[in-house]
Amino acid sequence: MTDTTKNHTRVERTSERELVVTRLVNGPAHLVFRAWISPDLFQRWWIPKSADIAFVSCDMDVRTGGAYRLVFRHPASEEPIAFFGRYLEVIPSQRIVWTNEEGGEDGPVTTVTFEALGDQTQVTLRDLYPSKDALDAAVESGSVSGYDAQFDQLDALIGDLDAT
């Protein structure tokens, strides 16, 4: 039976250019990985419910060499906001590496790894920014906040998937 205890999300700036987020997720690595690569599942957990943001579209071709484009509606913007990039590496149930190209040259490269620990998965997300200033700007904008709520939603989704 899966442990339903709330896990802690750790967000740590490990260098001038890198932000690392770790979370133990209550579910097997193959299900956690599936929640990251399936557009239908991804849309159910990626945006914290407390945020006043909604998906307009979610296109994800999760394979090495594939691309993604996430379009959101945000009350502060009259036009939808797009986030997009390319998948540099995809190893099923283990690792995904992607670019964040909407920020131009200031966008980070994100690596997420999935470490199977029995019926739980250690998820480690690393954002490597091209410069200290780029990471400073991301922190100041608030764009690196909300991970705890996101991962709480991911845990809940995995619990629903694991129960079926």
Helices and strands as residue ranges (DSSP letters): E 9-13, E 18-25, H 29-37, H 39-45, E 54-60, E 67-73, E 81-91, E 95-99, G 101-106, E 109-117, E 120-128, H 132-141, H 147-163
